[in-house]
C-alpha cells in the first residue's frame, strides 16, 4: 500500500492538510489515481472511496461534453445531476470530509 508522502518524492502534498492537519475531501486522490493506473483498484478505494466513485463519473461527463463540442452539436444525452443531484453530491462530500477526520 502506498504511504502518505507528505510532499516528499514526486507526489505533491496537500496544502489544506499541511495548513490545518486535517484531511480534505480529495486527500489521497493522487495516490488513489496512481494505484488505479497500476491496476490496484482495491488500494485506490481504501485511499479515497468518495473520489474513486466521483472521478470516473466526472470524467465520463467531461468526455460527453468534449465529444459534443468536437461534433459541433451536443449529444442527445448528458450527465446532468440537476439541482437535487448537485445538492446530494455536496452533502455527501461534506459528510465524507467531516467523517474521515473524526475517525
Buried (B, 14 or more C-beta within 10 A) or exposed (E): EBEBBEEEEEEEBBEBBEEEEEBBBBBBBBBBBBBBEEEBEEBBBBBBBBBBEBBEEEEEBEEBBEEBEEEEEEEEEEEEEEEEEEEEBEEBBEEBBEEBEEE
